[in-house]
Amino acid sequence: MHKEAHLKQPTVLKDVIIGLSDGITVPFALTAGISGAGISNHLIITAGIAEICAGAIAMGLGGYLAGKTEEEHYYHEMHREYHEIKTVPDVEKQEVRDAIAYYGLSKDIQDMVAEELAKDEKQWVEFMMHNELRLDAPEKGRARSSAMNIAFSYIAGGTIPLMGYVFTELPSTGLRDSSIITIVCLLLFGYFKSKLTGQNPFTGALKTMGIGVLAAASAFAIAYWFNHR
């Protein structure tokens, strides 16, 4: 029996990828930059924790607002479609025909589908939402769950670069250990993210690692230059 391998929870995966990606990269760049300024590990850890808290809140709120905006947009368009099938039904029927014609079906089938859908307002509107506007009904509680997924993923990712400073005393050794830990995690994250999304896992791993290293190196170089000029 043929089994189709599709992701069952793509929205959750999307949230986790967003949260982990920024959660690893931004604190890594921040702590590397502060290390370049030559301050103590204690201050680096404190600044890192503060950034993780602020970043998780900001990213979580961003995910919540995006989810609410998507939800409000969907229901606004749905109410407009209900209004249009009542006020301009002939226009809406023609839009059904146009949508069916896109698939190369005959005029008779276009007319038949338009007339059959017109008998059920709910199905008619759902057809228009999906086929004309390309909008799918938002999941119930999507905005709240998106905020939580992104925020907790950000926190989980943000703790990774801090580990190198927790078990060391000097910023230089902390940066070294943090870089090793974070680079390994970026490679693993990029590999599995790309594998789950159908991309080349090795290329994805290298790209993800490269972005994180570039951000951290830039932050370190700028902080080092300002502190030693």
DRENMI-674343 format. One line per 2 residues: number of its first residue (from 1); their letters; for each residue x, z, y of C-alpha. Coordinates in Angstrom, 3 decimals, padded with zeros to 6 digits. Each point is the difference from the previous one (the first is absolute). Layout:
! residues N
NUM> a> X:Z:Y ~ ...
END
This chain:
! residues 229
1> mh> 000.000:000.000:000.000 ~ 001.291:-000.945:003.425
3> ke> 000.512:002.947:002.348 ~ 000.488:-000.502:003.702
5> ah> 002.550:002.341:001.532 ~ -001.261:000.918:003.446
7> lk> 000.681:003.086:002.086 ~ -003.008:002.307:-000.268
9> qp> 000.713:001.986:003.160 ~ 001.796:-002.355:002.412
11> tv> -001.124:001.981:003.067 ~ 001.560:003.221:-001.308
13> lk> 003.186:-001.857:-000.880 ~ 000.093:-001.517:003.486
15> dv> -000.308:003.448:001.593 ~ 002.725:001.485:-002.203
17> ii> 002.350:-002.907:000.721 ~ -000.533:000.360:003.765
19> gl> 000.523:003.764:-000.100 ~ 003.054:-000.035:-002.272
21> sd> 001.638:-002.936:001.734 ~ -000.113:001.583:003.462
23> gi> 000.435:003.503:-001.414 ~ 003.339:-000.866:-001.554
25> tv> 001.331:-002.341:002.683 ~ -000.844:001.818:003.248
27> pf> 001.322:003.503:-000.898 ~ 003.057:-001.654:-001.592
29> al> 000.740:-001.804:003.262 ~ -000.713:003.136:002.045
31> ta> 002.224:002.327:-002.010 ~ 002.772:-002.609:-000.112
33> gi> -000.209:-000.384:003.756 ~ 000.146:003.743:000.594
35> sg> 002.965:000.233:-002.382 ~ 001.801:-002.423:002.270
37> ag> -000.399:002.478:002.833 ~ 001.950:002.598:-001.993
39> is> -002.489:002.884:000.004 ~ -000.539:002.487:-002.839
41> nh> -001.877:-000.675:-003.225 ~ -002.500:002.722:000.909
43> li> -001.020:-001.861:003.139 ~ -000.110:-003.311:-001.884
45> it> -002.344:001.506:-002.599 ~ -002.163:001.573:002.724
47> ag> -000.263:-003.293:001.864 ~ -000.713:-001.815:-003.266
49> ia> -002.831:002.370:-000.926 ~ -001.483:-000.300:003.491
51> ei> 000.114:-003.797:-000.249 ~ -001.603:000.023:-003.450
53> ca> -002.867:002.179:001.256 ~ -000.531:-002.121:003.102
55> ga> 000.373:-003.250:-001.908 ~ -002.415:001.049:-002.758
57> ia> -002.630:000.988:002.571 ~ 000.465:-003.196:002.021
59> mg> -000.013:-002.268:-003.054 ~ -002.953:001.840:-001.523
61> lg> -002.024:-000.287:003.197 ~ 000.959:-003.650:000.245
63> gy> -001.278:-000.600:-003.516 ~ -003.217:001.895:000.749
65> la> -000.677:-001.932:003.204 ~ 000.761:-003.307:-001.718
67> gk> -002.406:000.884:-002.806 ~ -002.752:001.038:002.438
69> te> 000.497:-003.155:002.055 ~ -000.280:-002.149:-003.117
71> ee> -003.131:001.878:-001.054 ~ -001.652:-000.259:003.411
73> hy> 000.835:-003.705:000.239 ~ -001.544:-000.667:-003.418
75> yh> -003.288:001.750:000.754 ~ -000.199:-001.540:003.454
77> em> 000.281:-003.471:-001.539 ~ -002.456:000.920:-002.745
79> hr> -002.640:001.106:002.511 ~ 000.554:-003.215:001.934
81> ey> -000.523:-002.046:-003.170 ~ -003.289:001.823:-000.708
83> he> -001.096:-000.801:003.540 ~ 000.961:-003.659:-000.343
85> ik> -001.792:-000.626:-003.299 ~ -003.161:001.309:001.663
87> tv> 000.346:-001.851:003.303 ~ 001.755:-003.240:-001.016
89> pd> -000.572:-000.368:-003.765 ~ 000.484:-003.782:000.023
91> ve> 003.437:000.380:001.541 ~ 000.956:002.619:-002.566
93> kq> -001.243:-002.187:-002.864 ~ 002.177:-002.825:001.268
95> ev> 002.969:002.361:000.034 ~ -000.733:000.784:-003.660
97> rd> -000.035:-003.723:-000.756 ~ 003.309:-000.437:001.840
99> ai> 001.557:002.827:-002.012 ~ -001.206:-001.543:-003.277
101> ay> 001.139:-003.468:001.083 ~ 003.537:001.349:000.355
103> yg> 000.152:000.216:-003.813 ~ -001.058:-003.643:-000.385
105> ls> -003.511:000.711:-001.318 ~ -002.785:-002.537:000.469
107> kd> -002.595:000.000:002.784 ~ -002.746:000.935:-002.479
109> iq> 001.910:003.090:-001.120 ~ 000.732:000.911:003.613
111> dm> -003.711:-000.125:000.826 ~ -000.947:001.916:-003.135
113> va> 002.494:002.807:000.650 ~ -001.051:000.254:003.664
115> ee> -003.693:000.284:-000.925 ~ 000.601:002.496:-002.811
117> la> 002.170:002.239:002.173 ~ -002.617:-000.089:002.771
119> kd> -002.394:001.816:-002.345 ~ 002.140:003.157:000.024
121> ek> 001.305:001.163:003.395 ~ 002.532:002.408:-001.466
123> qw> 001.594:-002.611:-002.258 ~ -000.160:-002.573:002.773
125> ve> 001.880:002.247:002.411 ~ 002.555:001.006:-002.635
127> fm> 000.632:-003.678:-000.725 ~ 000.554:-000.714:003.692
129> mh> 002.276:002.991:000.433 ~ 002.201:-001.019:-002.889
131> ne> -000.049:-003.792:000.234 ~ -000.395:-000.656:003.718
133> lr> 001.747:002.970:001.602 ~ 002.359:000.803:-002.903
135> ld> -000.788:003.690:000.319 ~ -000.339:002.398:-002.942
137> ap> -001.925:003.254:000.164 ~ 002.355:002.898:000.846
139> ek> 000.445:002.709:-002.599 ~ -001.907:003.215:000.652
141> gr> 002.314:002.555:001.629 ~ 002.722:-002.639:000.299
143> ar> 001.190:001.122:003.449 ~ 000.488:003.623:-001.083
145> ss> 001.702:-000.869:-003.292 ~ 002.254:-002.517:001.759
147> am> 001.122:002.648:002.474 ~ 000.801:002.462:-002.782
149> ni> 001.792:-002.583:-002.163 ~ 002.189:-001.193:002.847
151> af> 000.767:003.476:001.351 ~ 000.984:001.532:-003.354
153> sy> 001.996:-003.092:-000.959 ~ 001.829:000.244:003.322
155> ia> 000.841:003.654:-000.657 ~ 001.184:-000.779:-003.528
157> gg> 002.195:-002.821:001.250 ~ 001.323:001.988:002.955
159> ti> 001.347:002.855:-002.140 ~ 002.361:-002.375:-001.808
161> pl> 002.604:-000.550:002.764 ~ -000.078:003.707:000.914
163> mg> 001.184:001.053:-003.462 ~ 003.558:-001.056:000.784
165> yv> 000.193:002.493:002.872 ~ -001.645:002.912:-001.811
167> ft> 002.814:000.432:-002.513 ~ 002.947:-000.742:002.314
169> el> 001.545:001.708:003.017 ~ 001.487:-002.820:002.072
171> ps> -001.895:-002.933:001.580 ~ 002.524:-002.446:-001.447
173> tg> -000.515:001.159:-003.592 ~ -003.728:000.336:000.615
175> lr> -000.144:-003.585:001.225 ~ 002.013:-001.162:-002.991
177> ds> -002.267:001.717:-002.533 ~ -003.137:-000.943:001.910
179> si> 001.082:-003.644:000.053 ~ 000.662:-000.063:-003.739
181> it> -003.311:001.656:-000.861 ~ -002.002:-002.083:002.440
183> iv> 001.581:-003.328:-000.933 ~ -000.726:000.620:-003.686
185> cl> -003.608:000.949:000.829 ~ -000.407:-003.048:002.269
187> ll> 001.220:-002.270:-002.782 ~ -002.369:001.589:-002.526
189> fg> -002.900:-000.042:002.452 ~ 000.610:-003.616:000.958
191> yf> 000.305:-001.015:-003.662 ~ -003.242:001.595:-001.180
193> ks> -001.908:-000.965:003.172 ~ 000.957:-003.641:-000.477
195> kl> -000.745:000.129:-003.722 ~ -003.494:001.391:000.621
197> tg> -000.755:-002.579:002.691 ~ 001.226:-002.962:-002.043
199> qn> 003.202:-000.709:001.947 ~ 003.556:-000.285:-001.247
201> pf> 000.928:003.666:-000.637 ~ 003.748:-000.433:000.497
203> tg> -000.394:-001.864:003.274 ~ -002.589:002.558:001.141
205> al> 002.336:002.868:-000.866 ~ 002.857:-001.505:002.005
207> kt> -002.235:-000.779:002.990 ~ -001.453:003.517:000.085
209> mg> 003.448:001.572:-000.304 ~ 001.436:-002.333:002.623
211> ig> -002.670:000.888:002.572 ~ 000.538:003.732:-000.531
213> vl> 003.780:-000.242:000.197 ~ -000.138:-002.218:003.101
215> aa> -002.308:002.459:001.799 ~ 002.153:002.995:-000.926
217> as> 003.279:-001.739:000.886 ~ -001.362:-001.088:003.382
219> af> -001.215:003.510:000.820 ~ 003.318:001.530:-001.081
221> ai> 002.041:-002.513:002.026 ~ -002.031:000.533:003.172
223> ay> 000.139:003.811:-000.252 ~ 003.710:-000.073:-000.821
225> wf> 000.755:-002.302:002.943 ~ -001.911:002.148:002.493
227> nh> 001.658:003.165:-001.287 ~ 003.578:-001.362:-000.024
229> r> 000.140:-002.388:002.926
END
